[in-house]
Amino acid sequence: MTLLITILAAVVTTLIWYSSEKARELRISTLVFMFWGASLMWFVDAVVEFIEIRAEYFTPAAEDMLNDAFLGVSVIALALVIWVVTLLIKDPKKVIAKKLKNKTE
């Protein structure tokens, strides 16, 4: 479930990045790399888990699916927080710099 959630987030952000010049200005590529990296990590985890326990991987309990869904949503939320902090620090459109400049005048 975590793998599916992060792949979905990676595909959506990649489509947004590809189709929107404004998104590229807002450094959405940071999100794209984080989501694809997380997807790769969960894919490797799934392969290793499948090698270890075989068929049980494809028949998870409902509780395990719910836990994985919460983990996937948490990963997306953390990536969004990191992206927003990066956006505030880099300030690509100089919005914060303009506000601070107006306050000092």
Biopython code that builds the backbone (N, CA, C, O; Angstrom):
import numpy as np
from Bio.PDB.StructureBuilder import StructureBuilder

atoms = [
    (1, "MET", "N", (0.826, -1.191, 0.000)),
    (1, "MET", "CA", (0.000, 0.000, 0.000)),
    (1, "MET", "C", (0.875, 1.263, 0.000)),
    (1, "MET", "O", (0.587, 2.239, -0.692)),
    (2, "THR", "N", (1.934, 1.213, 0.785)),
    (2, "THR", "CA", (2.855, 2.351, 0.827)),
    (2, "THR", "C", (3.473, 2.578, -0.544)),
    (2, "THR", "O", (3.602, 3.715, -0.997)),
    (3, "LEU", "N", (3.852, 1.495, -1.197)),
    (3, "LEU", "CA", (4.432, 1.600, -2.537)),
    (3, "LEU", "C", (3.441, 2.231, -3.509)),
    (3, "LEU", "O", (3.811, 3.114, -4.283)),
    (4, "LEU", "N", (2.204, 1.794, -3.479)),
    (4, "LEU", "CA", (1.200, 2.353, -4.395)),
    (4, "LEU", "C", (0.959, 3.839, -4.138)),
    (4, "LEU", "O", (0.827, 4.621, -5.079)),
    (5, "ILE", "N", (0.904, 4.222, -2.881)),
    (5, "ILE", "CA", (0.653, 5.627, -2.539)),
    (5, "ILE", "C", (1.806, 6.504, -3.003)),
    (5, "ILE", "O", (1.581, 7.576, -3.566)),
    (6, "THR", "N", (3.044, 6.059, -2.771)),
    (6, "THR", "CA", (4.174, 6.896, -3.176)),
    (6, "THR", "C", (4.348, 6.922, -4.698)),
    (6, "THR", "O", (4.751, 7.942, -5.256)),
    (7, "ILE", "N", (4.048, 5.812, -5.370)),
    (7, "ILE", "CA", (4.104, 5.836, -6.842)),
    (7, "ILE", "C", (3.045, 6.778, -7.400)),
    (7, "ILE", "O", (3.314, 7.523, -8.342)),
    (8, "LEU", "N", (1.856, 6.754, -6.832)),
    (8, "LEU", "CA", (0.807, 7.671, -7.271)),
    (8, "LEU", "C", (1.242, 9.123, -7.071)),
    (8, "LEU", "O", (1.058, 9.955, -7.959)),
    (9, "ALA", "N", (1.817, 9.427, -5.909)),
    (9, "ALA", "CA", (2.303, 10.787, -5.649)),
    (9, "ALA", "C", (3.418, 11.152, -6.625)),
    (9, "ALA", "O", (3.468, 12.281, -7.112)),
    (10, "ALA", "N", (4.310, 10.210, -6.912)),
    (10, "ALA", "CA", (5.412, 10.472, -7.837)),
    (10, "ALA", "C", (4.901, 10.752, -9.248)),
    (10, "ALA", "O", (5.381, 11.669, -9.914)),
    (11, "VAL", "N", (3.939, 9.969, -9.699)),
    (11, "VAL", "CA", (3.390, 10.168, -11.042)),
    (11, "VAL", "C", (2.661, 11.509, -11.137)),
    (11, "VAL", "O", (2.830, 12.242, -12.111)),
    (12, "VAL", "N", (1.858, 11.826, -10.135)),
    (12, "VAL", "CA", (1.108, 13.088, -10.155)),
    (12, "VAL", "C", (2.058, 14.284, -10.152)),
    (12, "VAL", "O", (1.882, 15.214, -10.940)),
    (13, "THR", "N", (3.063, 14.270, -9.275)),
    (13, "THR", "CA", (3.993, 15.405, -9.234)),
    (13, "THR", "C", (4.832, 15.485, -10.511)),
    (13, "THR", "O", (5.168, 16.580, -10.960)),
    (14, "THR", "N", (5.170, 14.341, -11.094)),
    (14, "THR", "CA", (5.917, 14.356, -12.347)),
    (14, "THR", "C", (5.084, 14.974, -13.462)),
    (14, "THR", "O", (5.599, 15.766, -14.252)),
    (15, "LEU", "N", (3.808, 14.622, -13.535)),
    (15, "LEU", "CA", (2.931, 15.215, -14.547)),
    (15, "LEU", "C", (2.778, 16.720, -14.340)),
    (15, "LEU", "O", (2.776, 17.487, -15.303)),
    (16, "ILE", "N", (2.652, 17.136, -13.091)),
    (16, "ILE", "CA", (2.545, 18.574, -12.803)),
    (16, "ILE", "C", (3.836, 19.278, -13.200)),
    (16, "ILE", "O", (3.803, 20.334, -13.832)),
    (17, "TRP", "N", (4.972, 18.694, -12.830)),
    (17, "TRP", "CA", (6.269, 19.287, -13.164)),
    (17, "TRP", "C", (6.445, 19.399, -14.685)),
    (17, "TRP", "O", (6.925, 20.412, -15.192)),
    (18, "TYR", "N", (6.053, 18.356, -15.391)),
    (18, "TYR", "CA", (6.239, 18.324, -16.840)),
    (18, "TYR", "C", (5.335, 19.313, -17.565)),
    (18, "TYR", "O", (5.738, 19.906, -18.567)),
    (19, "SER", "N", (4.127, 19.492, -17.069)),
    (19, "SER", "CA", (3.145, 20.284, -17.804)),
    (19, "SER", "C", (3.090, 21.753, -17.405)),
    (19, "SER", "O", (2.443, 22.548, -18.088)),
    (20, "SER", "N", (3.748, 22.127, -16.326)),
    (20, "SER", "CA", (3.590, 23.496, -15.838)),
    (20, "SER", "C", (4.942, 24.179, -15.616)),
    (20, "SER", "O", (5.768, 23.723, -14.825)),
    (21, "GLU", "N", (5.139, 25.272, -16.331)),
    (21, "GLU", "CA", (6.351, 26.079, -16.142)),
    (21, "GLU", "C", (6.358, 26.703, -14.752)),
    (21, "GLU", "O", (7.410, 26.818, -14.123)),
    (22, "LYS", "N", (5.185, 27.104, -14.276)),
    (22, "LYS", "CA", (5.085, 27.700, -12.940)),
    (22, "LYS", "C", (5.505, 26.701, -11.865)),
    (22, "LYS", "O", (6.146, 27.078, -10.884)),
    (23, "ALA", "N", (5.149, 25.440, -12.043)),
    (23, "ALA", "CA", (5.541, 24.403, -11.083)),
    (23, "ALA", "C", (7.053, 24.241, -11.061)),
    (23, "ALA", "O", (7.639, 24.030, -9.999)),
    (24, "ARG", "N", (7.686, 24.336, -12.216)),
    (24, "ARG", "CA", (9.149, 24.229, -12.254)),
    (24, "ARG", "C", (9.790, 25.403, -11.532)),
    (24, "ARG", "O", (10.825, 25.245, -10.885)),
    (25, "GLU", "N", (9.186, 26.574, -11.638)),
    (25, "GLU", "CA", (9.700, 27.740, -10.914)),
    (25, "GLU", "C", (9.583, 27.552, -9.413)),
    (25, "GLU", "O", (10.416, 28.051, -8.657)),
    (26, "LEU", "N", (8.557, 26.839, -8.977)),
    (26, "LEU", "CA", (8.338, 26.619, -7.545)),
    (26, "LEU", "C", (9.063, 25.376, -7.038)),
    (26, "LEU", "O", (8.735, 24.861, -5.969)),
    (27, "ARG", "N", (10.033, 24.898, -7.786)),
    (27, "ARG", "CA", (10.924, 23.816, -7.379)),
    (27, "ARG", "C", (10.180, 22.531, -7.030)),
    (27, "ARG", "O", (10.540, 21.836, -6.080)),
    (28, "ILE", "N", (9.144, 22.219, -7.800)),
    (28, "ILE", "CA", (8.412, 20.980, -7.556)),
    (28, "ILE", "C", (9.264, 19.760, -7.892)),
    (28, "ILE", "O", (8.915, 18.636, -7.532)),
    (29, "SER", "N", (10.376, 19.981, -8.580)),
    (29, "SER", "CA", (11.284, 18.870, -8.867)),
    (29, "SER", "C", (11.818, 18.249, -7.578)),
    (29, "SER", "O", (12.152, 17.064, -7.552)),
    (30, "THR", "N", (11.900, 19.035, -6.519)),
    (30, "THR", "CA", (12.303, 18.494, -5.215)),
    (30, "THR", "C", (11.321, 17.414, -4.774)),
    (30, "THR", "O", (11.725, 16.349, -4.309)),
    (31, "LEU", "N", (10.038, 17.697, -4.922)),
    (31, "LEU", "CA", (9.017, 16.697, -4.589)),
    (31, "LEU", "C", (9.110, 15.485, -5.494)),
    (31, "LEU", "O", (8.982, 14.350, -5.034)),
    (32, "VAL", "N", (9.329, 15.717, -6.771)),
    (32, "VAL", "CA", (9.424, 14.616, -7.728)),
    (32, "VAL", "C", (10.539, 13.665, -7.311)),
    (32, "VAL", "O", (10.338, 12.451, -7.272)),
    (33, "PHE", "N", (11.711, 14.209, -6.999)),
    (33, "PHE", "CA", (12.831, 13.361, -6.594)),
    (33, "PHE", "C", (12.547, 12.638, -5.278)),
    (33, "PHE", "O", (12.897, 11.467, -5.131)),
    (34, "MET", "N", (11.925, 13.312, -4.333)),
    (34, "MET", "CA", (11.614, 12.659, -3.053)),
    (34, "MET", "C", (10.619, 11.521, -3.244)),
    (34, "MET", "O", (10.795, 10.444, -2.673)),
    (35, "PHE", "N", (9.581, 11.745, -4.037)),
    (35, "PHE", "CA", (8.567, 10.707, -4.232)),
    (35, "PHE", "C", (9.111, 9.528, -5.030)),
    (35, "PHE", "O", (8.825, 8.377, -4.700)),
    (36, "TRP", "N", (9.892, 9.796, -6.079)),
    (36, "TRP", "CA", (10.461, 8.683, -6.838)),
    (36, "TRP", "C", (11.492, 7.935, -6.003)),
    (36, "TRP", "O", (11.601, 6.714, -6.111)),
    (37, "GLY", "N", (12.240, 8.639, -5.183)),
    (37, "GLY", "CA", (13.189, 7.975, -4.287)),
    (37, "GLY", "C", (12.478, 7.094, -3.274)),
    (37, "GLY", "O", (12.912, 5.974, -3.006)),
    (38, "ALA", "N", (11.384, 7.597, -2.711)),
    (38, "ALA", "CA", (10.602, 6.798, -1.766)),
    (38, "ALA", "C", (9.985, 5.597, -2.470)),
    (38, "ALA", "O", (9.932, 4.506, -1.904)),
    (39, "SER", "N", (9.521, 5.790, -3.696)),
    (39, "SER", "CA", (8.943, 4.676, -4.452)),
    (39, "SER", "C", (9.987, 3.596, -4.707)),
    (39, "SER", "O", (9.701, 2.406, -4.573)),
    (40, "LEU", "N", (11.178, 4.005, -5.071)),
    (40, "LEU", "CA", (12.252, 3.042, -5.285)),
    (40, "LEU", "C", (12.575, 2.291, -3.991)),
    (40, "LEU", "O", (12.774, 1.076, -4.006)),
    (41, "MET", "N", (12.625, 3.012, -2.885)),
    (41, "MET", "CA", (12.893, 2.391, -1.596)),
    (41, "MET", "C", (11.825, 1.358, -1.247)),
    (41, "MET", "O", (12.152, 0.247, -0.830)),
    (42, "TRP", "N", (10.543, 1.718, -1.415)),
    (42, "TRP", "CA", (9.464, 0.785, -1.088)),
    (42, "TRP", "C", (9.444, -0.392, -2.057)),
    (42, "TRP", "O", (9.073, -1.500, -1.672)),
    (43, "PHE", "N", (9.841, -0.165, -3.317)),
    (43, "PHE", "CA", (9.898, -1.263, -4.277)),
    (43, "PHE", "C", (10.956, -2.288, -3.865)),
    (43, "PHE", "O", (10.707, -3.493, -3.892)),
    (44, "VAL", "N", (12.130, -1.801, -3.487)),
    (44, "VAL", "CA", (13.185, -2.705, -3.021)),
    (44, "VAL", "C", (12.711, -3.444, -1.772)),
    (44, "VAL", "O", (12.950, -4.644, -1.639)),
    (45, "ASP", "N", (12.049, -2.751, -0.864)),
    (45, "ASP", "CA", (11.508, -3.386, 0.332)),
    (45, "ASP", "C", (10.503, -4.482, -0.036)),
    (45, "ASP", "O", (10.504, -5.558, 0.562)),
    (46, "ALA", "N", (9.653, -4.204, -1.015)),
    (46, "ALA", "CA", (8.653, -5.198, -1.436)),
    (46, "ALA", "C", (9.318, -6.421, -2.050)),
    (46, "ALA", "O", (8.896, -7.547, -1.785)),
    (47, "VAL", "N", (10.350, -6.222, -2.868)),
    (47, "VAL", "CA", (11.045, -7.344, -3.485)),
    (47, "VAL", "C", (11.720, -8.205, -2.419)),
    (47, "VAL", "O", (11.623, -9.432, -2.455)),
    (48, "VAL", "N", (12.398, -7.568, -1.480)),
    (48, "VAL", "CA", (13.069, -8.315, -0.416)),
    (48, "VAL", "C", (12.046, -9.055, 0.446)),
    (48, "VAL", "O", (12.259, -10.213, 0.806)),
    (49, "GLU", "N", (10.950, -8.397, 0.773)),
    (49, "GLU", "CA", (9.915, -9.047, 1.568)),
    (49, "GLU", "C", (9.296, -10.223, 0.808)),
    (49, "GLU", "O", (9.019, -11.265, 1.403)),
    (50, "PHE", "N", (9.080, -10.067, -0.485)),
    (50, "PHE", "CA", (8.541, -11.168, -1.277)),
    (50, "PHE", "C", (9.507, -12.347, -1.313)),
    (50, "PHE", "O", (9.082, -13.499, -1.223)),
    (51, "ILE", "N", (10.785, -12.072, -1.444)),
    (51, "ILE", "CA", (11.789, -13.142, -1.453)),
    (51, "ILE", "C", (11.780, -13.892, -0.123)),
    (51, "ILE", "O", (11.953, -15.110, -0.086)),
    (52, "GLU", "N", (11.577, -13.154, 0.966)),
    (52, "GLU", "CA", (11.607, -13.779, 2.289)),
    (52, "GLU", "C", (10.345, -14.570, 2.611)),
    (52, "GLU", "O", (10.442, -15.679, 3.136)),
    (53, "ILE", "N", (9.143, -14.022, 2.307)),
    (53, "ILE", "CA", (7.909, -14.694, 2.757)),
    (53, "ILE", "C", (6.999, -15.145, 1.625)),
    (53, "ILE", "O", (5.911, -15.658, 1.885)),
    (54, "ARG", "N", (7.408, -14.971, 0.396)),
    (54, "ARG", "CA", (6.676, -15.434, -0.793)),
    (54, "ARG", "C", (5.238, -14.938, -0.879)),
    (54, "ARG", "O", (5.005, -13.730, -0.910)),
    (55, "ALA", "N", (4.287, -15.835, -0.917)),
    (55, "ALA", "CA", (2.893, -15.523, -1.243)),
    (55, "ALA", "C", (2.208, -14.665, -0.190)),
    (55, "ALA", "O", (1.230, -13.985, -0.500)),
    (56, "GLU", "N", (2.692, -14.677, 1.037)),
    (56, "GLU", "CA", (2.042, -13.884, 2.089)),
    (56, "GLU", "C", (2.087, -12.385, 1.785)),
    (56, "GLU", "O", (1.281, -11.614, 2.307)),
    (57, "TYR", "N", (3.020, -11.988, 0.952)),
    (57, "TYR", "CA", (3.119, -10.574, 0.606)),
    (57, "TYR", "C", (1.877, -10.105, -0.165)),
    (57, "TYR", "O", (1.463, -8.952, -0.036)),
    (58, "PHE", "N", (1.294, -10.987, -0.953)),
    (58, "PHE", "CA", (0.150, -10.615, -1.771)),
    (58, "PHE", "C", (-1.188, -10.798, -1.062)),
    (58, "PHE", "O", (-2.233, -10.485, -1.632)),
    (59, "THR", "N", (-1.171, -11.294, 0.153)),
    (59, "THR", "CA", (-2.406, -11.449, 0.935)),
    (59, "THR", "C", (-2.230, -10.816, 2.317)),
    (59, "THR", "O", (-2.267, -11.520, 3.327)),
    (60, "PRO", "N", (-2.040, -9.503, 2.371)),
    (60, "PRO", "CA", (-1.822, -8.868, 3.669)),
    (60, "PRO", "C", (-3.115, -8.785, 4.478)),
    (60, "PRO", "O", (-4.216, -8.780, 3.926)),
    (61, "ALA", "N", (-2.958, -8.722, 5.763)),
    (61, "ALA", "CA", (-4.109, -8.540, 6.647)),
    (61, "ALA", "C", (-4.593, -7.099, 6.532)),
    (61, "ALA", "O", (-3.841, -6.205, 6.146)),
    (62, "ALA", "N", (-5.849, -6.894, 6.872)),
    (62, "ALA", "CA", (-6.430, -5.543, 6.790)),
    (62, "ALA", "C", (-5.679, -4.569, 7.687)),
    (62, "ALA", "O", (-5.483, -3.411, 7.319)),
    (63, "GLU", "N", (-5.265, -5.024, 8.840)),
    (63, "GLU", "CA", (-4.525, -4.166, 9.768)),
    (63, "GLU", "C", (-3.179, -3.739, 9.165)),
    (63, "GLU", "O", (-2.761, -2.592, 9.324)),
    (64, "ASP", "N", (-2.507, -4.665, 8.473)),
    (64, "ASP", "CA", (-1.239, -4.330, 7.823)),
    (64, "ASP", "C", (-1.443, -3.322, 6.699)),
    (64, "ASP", "O", (-0.632, -2.414, 6.516)),
    (65, "MET", "N", (-2.523, -3.484, 5.952)),
    (65, "MET", "CA", (-2.815, -2.534, 4.874)),
    (65, "MET", "C", (-3.099, -1.144, 5.423)),
    (65, "MET", "O", (-2.666, -0.144, 4.851)),
    (66, "LEU", "N", (-3.824, -1.083, 6.528)),
    (66, "LEU", "CA", (-4.129, 0.204, 7.152)),
    (66, "LEU", "C", (-2.852, 0.861, 7.660)),
    (66, "LEU", "O", (-2.656, 2.061, 7.468)),
    (67, "ASN", "N", (-1.985, 0.091, 8.304)),
    (67, "ASN", "CA", (-0.706, 0.622, 8.777)),
    (67, "ASN", "C", (0.140, 1.128, 7.620)),
    (67, "ASN", "O", (0.753, 2.192, 7.712)),
    (68, "ASP", "N", (0.175, 0.368, 6.530)),
    (68, "ASP", "CA", (0.926, 0.798, 5.355)),
    (68, "ASP", "C", (0.346, 2.062, 4.737)),
    (68, "ASP", "O", (1.090, 2.922, 4.265)),
    (69, "ALA", "N", (-0.965, 2.176, 4.738)),
    (69, "ALA", "CA", (-1.604, 3.385, 4.202)),
    (69, "ALA", "C", (-1.246, 4.602, 5.052)),
    (69, "ALA", "O", (-0.945, 5.670, 4.519)),
    (70, "PHE", "N", (-1.281, 4.440, 6.370)),
    (70, "PHE", "CA", (-0.883, 5.548, 7.250)),
    (70, "PHE", "C", (0.574, 5.924, 7.030)),
    (70, "PHE", "O", (0.921, 7.105, 7.036)),
    (71, "LEU", "N", (1.425, 4.930, 6.836)),
    (71, "LEU", "CA", (2.834, 5.201, 6.577)),
    (71, "LEU", "C", (3.006, 5.940, 5.248)),
    (71, "LEU", "O", (3.792, 6.883, 5.162)),
    (72, "GLY", "N", (2.281, 5.521, 4.224)),
    (72, "GLY", "CA", (2.360, 6.193, 2.927)),
    (72, "GLY", "C", (1.910, 7.641, 2.998)),
    (72, "GLY", "O", (2.549, 8.523, 2.424)),
    (73, "VAL", "N", (0.822, 7.885, 3.694)),
    (73, "VAL", "CA", (0.328, 9.257, 3.862)),
    (73, "VAL", "C", (1.320, 10.077, 4.682)),
    (73, "VAL", "O", (1.529, 11.257, 4.402)),
    (74, "SER", "N", (1.925, 9.465, 5.683)),
    (74, "SER", "CA", (2.928, 10.166, 6.501)),
    (74, "SER", "C", (4.153, 10.536, 5.679)),
    (74, "SER", "O", (4.706, 11.623, 5.844)),
    (75, "VAL", "N", (4.577, 9.647, 4.799)),
    (75, "VAL", "CA", (5.726, 9.929, 3.936)),
    (75, "VAL", "C", (5.416, 11.105, 3.016)),
    (75, "VAL", "O", (6.262, 11.974, 2.807)),
    (76, "ILE", "N", (4.215, 11.130, 2.473)),
    (76, "ILE", "CA", (3.822, 12.234, 1.590)),
    (76, "ILE", "C", (3.745, 13.542, 2.373)),
    (76, "ILE", "O", (4.191, 14.583, 1.891)),
    (77, "ALA", "N", (3.185, 13.491, 3.570)),
    (77, "ALA", "CA", (3.088, 14.702, 4.397)),
    (77, "ALA", "C", (4.476, 15.227, 4.754)),
    (77, "ALA", "O", (4.715, 16.433, 4.697)),
    (78, "LEU", "N", (5.390, 14.333, 5.120)),
    (78, "LEU", "CA", (6.748, 14.765, 5.455)),
    (78, "LEU", "C", (7.446, 15.365, 4.240)),
    (78, "LEU", "O", (8.136, 16.377, 4.364)),
    (79, "ALA", "N", (7.279, 14.761, 3.076)),
    (79, "ALA", "CA", (7.881, 15.304, 1.858)),
    (79, "ALA", "C", (7.323, 16.688, 1.545)),
    (79, "ALA", "O", (8.067, 17.576, 1.129)),
    (80, "LEU", "N", (6.020, 16.879, 1.742)),
    (80, "LEU", "CA", (5.426, 18.198, 1.502)),
    (80, "LEU", "C", (5.962, 19.235, 2.469)),
    (80, "LEU", "O", (6.201, 20.379, 2.080)),
    (81, "VAL", "N", (6.156, 18.853, 3.727)),
    (81, "VAL", "CA", (6.723, 19.775, 4.720)),
    (81, "VAL", "C", (8.143, 20.159, 4.318)),
    (81, "VAL", "O", (8.506, 21.334, 4.367)),
    (82, "ILE", "N", (8.941, 19.180, 3.924)),
    (82, "ILE", "CA", (10.314, 19.459, 3.495)),
    (82, "ILE", "C", (10.317, 20.374, 2.276)),
    (82, "ILE", "O", (11.138, 21.286, 2.183)),
    (83, "TRP", "N", (9.400, 20.132, 1.340)),
    (83, "TRP", "CA", (9.318, 20.971, 0.145)),
    (83, "TRP", "C", (8.943, 22.406, 0.500)),
    (83, "TRP", "O", (9.527, 23.346, -0.041)),
    (84, "VAL", "N", (7.984, 22.588, 1.397)),
    (84, "VAL", "CA", (7.567, 23.936, 1.790)),
    (84, "VAL", "C", (8.721, 24.662, 2.492)),
    (84, "VAL", "O", (8.962, 25.840, 2.228)),
    (85, "VAL", "N", (9.428, 23.970, 3.376)),
    (85, "VAL", "CA", (10.568, 24.598, 4.056)),
    (85, "VAL", "C", (11.637, 24.984, 3.037)),
    (85, "VAL", "O", (12.205, 26.074, 3.112)),
    (86, "THR", "N", (11.912, 24.096, 2.089)),
    (86, "THR", "CA", (12.871, 24.403, 1.033)),
    (86, "THR", "C", (12.413, 25.593, 0.208)),
    (86, "THR", "O", (13.216, 26.452, -0.155)),
    (87, "LEU", "N", (11.129, 25.642, -0.084)),
    (87, "LEU", "CA", (10.565, 26.751, -0.848)),
    (87, "LEU", "C", (10.712, 28.066, -0.084)),
    (87, "LEU", "O", (11.041, 29.096, -0.672)),
    (88, "LEU", "N", (10.469, 28.029, 1.212)),
    (88, "LEU", "CA", (10.605, 29.235, 2.024)),
    (88, "LEU", "C", (12.065, 29.686, 2.123)),
    (88, "LEU", "O", (12.351, 30.883, 2.119)),
    (89, "ILE", "N", (12.971, 28.735, 2.212)),
    (89, "ILE", "CA", (14.386, 29.086, 2.316)),
    (89, "ILE", "C", (14.916, 29.624, 0.993)),
    (89, "ILE", "O", (15.589, 30.654, 0.972)),
    (90, "LYS", "N", (14.624, 28.946, -0.104)),
    (90, "LYS", "CA", (15.129, 29.359, -1.422)),
    (90, "LYS", "C", (14.408, 30.594, -1.957)),
    (90, "LYS", "O", (15.009, 31.411, -2.657)),
    (91, "ASP", "N", (13.120, 30.733, -1.629)),
    (91, "ASP", "CA", (12.309, 31.877, -2.028)),
    (91, "ASP", "C", (12.483, 32.224, -3.513)),
    (91, "ASP", "O", (12.968, 33.307, -3.843)),
    (92, "PRO", "N", (12.087, 31.300, -4.415)),
    (92, "PRO", "CA", (12.363, 31.503, -5.847)),
    (92, "PRO", "C", (11.677, 32.719, -6.460)),
    (92, "PRO", "O", (12.194, 33.287, -7.421)),
    (93, "LYS", "N", (10.547, 33.125, -5.941)),
    (93, "LYS", "CA", (9.855, 34.294, -6.492)),
    (93, "LYS", "C", (10.126, 35.554, -5.671)),
    (93, "LYS", "O", (9.535, 36.605, -5.920)),
    (94, "LYS", "N", (11.010, 35.441, -4.705)),
    (94, "LYS", "CA", (11.439, 36.575, -3.851)),
    (94, "LYS", "C", (10.259, 37.215, -3.107)),
    (94, "LYS", "O", (10.270, 38.420, -2.852)),
    (95, "VAL", "N", (9.264, 36.431, -2.765)),
    (95, "VAL", "CA", (8.088, 36.936, -2.054)),
    (95, "VAL", "C", (8.465, 37.345, -0.638)),
    (95, "VAL", "O", (8.100, 38.429, -0.182)),
    (96, "ILE", "N", (9.190, 36.484, 0.053)),
    (96, "ILE", "CA", (9.572, 36.778, 1.439)),
    (96, "ILE", "C", (10.539, 37.949, 1.482)),
    (96, "ILE", "O", (10.439, 38.797, 2.369)),
    (97, "ALA", "N", (11.470, 38.010, 0.545)),
    (97, "ALA", "CA", (12.426, 39.117, 0.498)),
    (97, "ALA", "C", (11.702, 40.449, 0.301)),
    (97, "ALA", "O", (12.062, 41.448, 0.925)),
    (98, "LYS", "N", (10.691, 40.467, -0.558)),
    (98, "LYS", "CA", (9.927, 41.697, -0.787)),
    (98, "LYS", "C", (9.170, 42.106, 0.466)),
    (98, "LYS", "O", (9.128, 43.285, 0.818)),
    (99, "LYS", "N", (8.566, 41.121, 1.144)),
    (99, "LYS", "CA", (7.818, 41.442, 2.385)),
    (99, "LYS", "C", (8.745, 41.985, 3.445)),
    (99, "LYS", "O", (8.404, 42.952, 4.126)),
    (100, "LEU", "N", (9.906, 41.386, 3.599)),
    (100, "LEU", "CA", (10.861, 41.862, 4.595)),
    (100, "LEU", "C", (11.390, 43.248, 4.229)),
    (100, "LEU", "O", (11.608, 44.083, 5.106)),
    (101, "LYS", "N", (11.593, 43.490, 2.949)),
    (101, "LYS", "CA", (12.063, 44.792, 2.497)),
    (101, "LYS", "C", (11.019, 45.869, 2.765)),
    (101, "LYS", "O", (11.361, 46.975, 3.182)),
    (102, "ASN", "N", (9.739, 45.550, 2.527)),
    (102, "ASN", "CA", (8.653, 46.497, 2.781)),
    (102, "ASN", "C", (8.521, 46.802, 4.266)),
    (102, "ASN", "O", (8.192, 47.929, 4.634)),
    (103, "LYS", "N", (8.771, 45.827, 5.119)),
    (103, "LYS", "CA", (8.673, 46.035, 6.571)),
    (103, "LYS", "C", (9.777, 46.944, 7.077)),
    (103, "LYS", "O", (9.557, 47.723, 8.004)),
    (104, "THR", "N", (10.965, 46.859, 6.482)),
    (104, "THR", "CA", (12.085, 47.677, 6.941)),
    (104, "THR", "C", (11.983, 49.119, 6.448)),
    (104, "THR", "O", (12.639, 50.003, 6.998)),
    (105, "GLU", "N", (11.185, 49.364, 5.439)),
    (105, "GLU", "CA", (11.056, 50.736, 4.904)),
    (105, "GLU", "C", (10.037, 51.545, 5.663)),
    (105, "GLU", "O", (9.810, 52.711, 5.341)),
]
sb = StructureBuilder()
sb.init_structure("model")
sb.init_model(0)
sb.init_chain("A")
sb.init_seg("    ")
for serial, (resi, resn, name, xyz) in enumerate(atoms, 1):
    if name == "N":
        sb.init_residue(resn, " ", resi, " ")
    sb.init_atom(name, np.array(xyz, "f"), 0.0, 1.0, " ", f" {name:<3s}", serial, name[0])
structure = sb.get_structure()
